[in-house]
Amino acid sequence: MTRLRKASAYRKFERPYTRKSKYQEKSYVRAIPTNKIVRYVMGNSKKEFEHTLDMVSKEDVQLRHNGLESARLAVFRYLDRNLVKGNFYFRILVYPHHILRENPLASGAGADRMSTGMKRSFGKSVGLAARVKQGQPVFRVNVNKQDLAVAKKSLERARTKLPSKFAIQIT
């Protein structure tokens, strides 16, 4: 199992080559890794709230599924500990569709006999990423006026878990 690379390695917004064909020899992507995000909707979805806080991206970026999951956990735990049960509604607005791939090159003694070099270098899938454009919201929290500061603090905690710059908009 390879070590997880830094998020900056996958941050660039490039054209995806994620061809999935019914003919296996024409398919670039062999296997799709499982999504690490456990839940997308948390809290009380039936209640009406006064304010909506959105965490909006300031640039085009790819957010990996493990980063989104850690940010989700940070937001949900902070809201759950500091607010009364059912006094918030939290939702992830992006889904990681894009498959991240890497062409592993062998190094060391005899590596030239093991590696195939750049022949069919589509790479193995190493993770999933959500492709987020500038101005697109990633997280949304609905709360009442008295809980506005707690919700803002929770989104600021999530901002540190993700590799780009984000703004928090209140409506």
ZITA-V114435 format. One record per residue. N is the residue number from 1. RES is the residue in one small letter. PHI is phi in whole degrees, -180 to 180 (999 if undefined). PSI is psi as a letter, one per 30 degrees, with the letter a starting at -180 (999 if undefined). D_LAST is the distance of its C-alpha to the last C-alpha in Angstrom with 1 decimal. Layout:
BEGIN
n = <N;N>
res = <RES;RES>
phi = <PHI;PHI>
psi = <PSI;PSI>
d_last = <D_LAST;D_LAST>
END
This chain:
BEGIN
n = <1;2;3;4;5;6;7;8;9;10;11;12;13;14;15;16;17;18;19;20;21;22;23;24;25;26;27;28;29;30;31;32;33;34;35;36;37;38;39;40;41;42;43;44;45;46;47;48;49;50;51;52;53;54;55;56;57;58;59;60;61;62;63;64;65;66;67;68;69;70;71;72;73;74;75;76;77;78;79;80;81;82;83;84;85;86;87;88;89;90;91;92;93;94;95;96;97;98;99;100;101;102;103;104;105;106;107;108;109;110;111;112;113;114;115;116;117;118;119;120;121;122;123;124;125;126;127;128;129;130;131;132;133;134;135;136;137;138;139;140;141;142;143;144;145;146;147;148;149;150;151;152;153;154;155;156;157;158;159;160;161;162;163;164;165;166;167;168;169;170;171>
res = <m;t;r;l;r;k;a;s;a;y;r;k;f;e;r;p;y;t;r;k;s;k;y;q;e;k;s;y;v;r;a;i;p;t;n;k;i;v;r;y;v;m;g;n;s;k;k;e;f;e;h;t;l;d;m;v;s;k;e;d;v;q;l;r;h;n;g;l;e;s;a;r;l;a;v;f;r;y;l;d;r;n;l;v;k;g;n;f;y;f;r;i;l;v;y;p;h;h;i;l;r;e;n;p;l;a;s;g;a;g;a;d;r;m;s;t;g;m;k;r;s;f;g;k;s;v;g;l;a;a;r;v;k;q;g;q;p;v;f;r;v;n;v;n;k;q;d;l;a;v;a;k;k;s;l;e;r;a;r;t;k;l;p;s;k;f;a;i;q;i;t>
phi = <999;-83;-77;-71;-79;-64;-64;-65;-70;-116;-70;-60;-97;-111;-67;-82;-113;-117;-76;-120;-113;-75;-97;-61;-71;-95;-87;-76;-99;-81;-135;-106;-69;-75;-76;-88;-75;-83;-136;-108;-127;-137;93;-95;-86;-89;-82;-90;-118;-79;-123;-124;-112;-115;-97;-108;-76;-93;-153;-70;-156;-106;-109;-72;-65;-73;-69;-64;-67;-68;-68;-61;-63;-63;-66;-65;-64;-66;-66;-67;-78;-103;-119;-69;-54;77;-102;-153;-137;-122;-146;-92;-100;-117;-127;-78;-94;-73;-94;-89;-129;-140;-96;-75;-105;-76;-133;111;-69;77;-68;-67;-85;-89;-76;-101;70;-98;-71;50;-89;-75;88;-94;-74;-116;175;-121;-142;-96;-92;-111;-94;-63;86;-87;-75;-104;-121;-135;-123;-108;-144;-88;-61;-70;-103;-64;-66;-66;-66;-65;-63;-66;-71;-66;-68;-70;-62;-75;-85;-110;-84;-128;-97;-132;-117;-107;-108;-111;-127>
psi = <k;l;k;k;l;l;f;f;f;g;e;k;j;l;k;k;i;i;k;j;l;f;j;e;f;f;k;e;j;e;k;k;l;k;k;f;k;e;k;f;k;l;a;j;f;f;k;k;l;e;k;k;k;k;j;k;k;f;l;k;l;k;k;l;e;e;e;e;e;e;e;e;e;e;e;e;e;e;e;e;e;f;l;k;k;g;g;l;j;k;k;k;f;l;k;j;e;k;k;k;l;k;j;k;k;k;l;a;k;g;f;f;f;e;l;g;b;g;k;h;h;f;l;k;k;f;a;l;k;k;j;k;l;k;f;k;k;e;l;k;k;k;l;l;e;f;g;e;e;e;e;e;e;e;e;e;e;e;e;f;f;l;g;a;k;l;k;j;k;k;999>
d_last = <44.3;42.8;40.6;36.9;36.3;33.7;30.3;31.1;33.9;31.5;28.5;29.9;28.6;32.0;33.4;33.8;37.4;36.9;39.6;40.3;43.4;45.6;48.5;48.3;50.1;47.6;44.5;43.0;41.0;43.3;41.1;37.4;36.3;34.5;30.7;29.9;26.5;27.3;24.2;21.0;19.5;19.6;18.9;18.6;17.7;18.9;16.9;13.8;11.0;8.7;5.8;5.2;6.4;8.3;11.5;12.5;16.2;17.6;20.8;22.7;23.9;25.6;24.4;27.2;27.1;28.4;25.7;22.9;24.8;25.2;21.5;20.8;23.4;22.1;18.6;20.1;22.9;20.9;18.5;21.7;23.7;21.4;19.7;21.6;22.4;20.1;17.2;14.9;14.4;14.8;15.5;17.1;16.3;19.4;23.1;26.0;28.4;30.2;33.4;34.3;38.1;40.6;44.3;46.0;49.1;51.9;53.4;56.5;60.2;60.8;57.2;58.6;60.3;57.2;54.4;54.2;52.6;50.4;52.0;49.4;46.8;43.8;43.2;42.4;38.9;37.4;33.8;30.8;27.8;24.5;24.2;20.8;20.3;18.5;14.8;14.9;12.7;15.2;13.6;10.8;10.6;9.6;10.7;11.4;11.1;14.5;13.9;10.9;13.6;15.5;12.8;12.2;16.0;16.5;14.6;16.6;19.7;19.0;18.7;22.3;23.6;22.7;24.8;22.4;19.8;16.1;13.0;10.0;6.6;3.8;0.0>
END
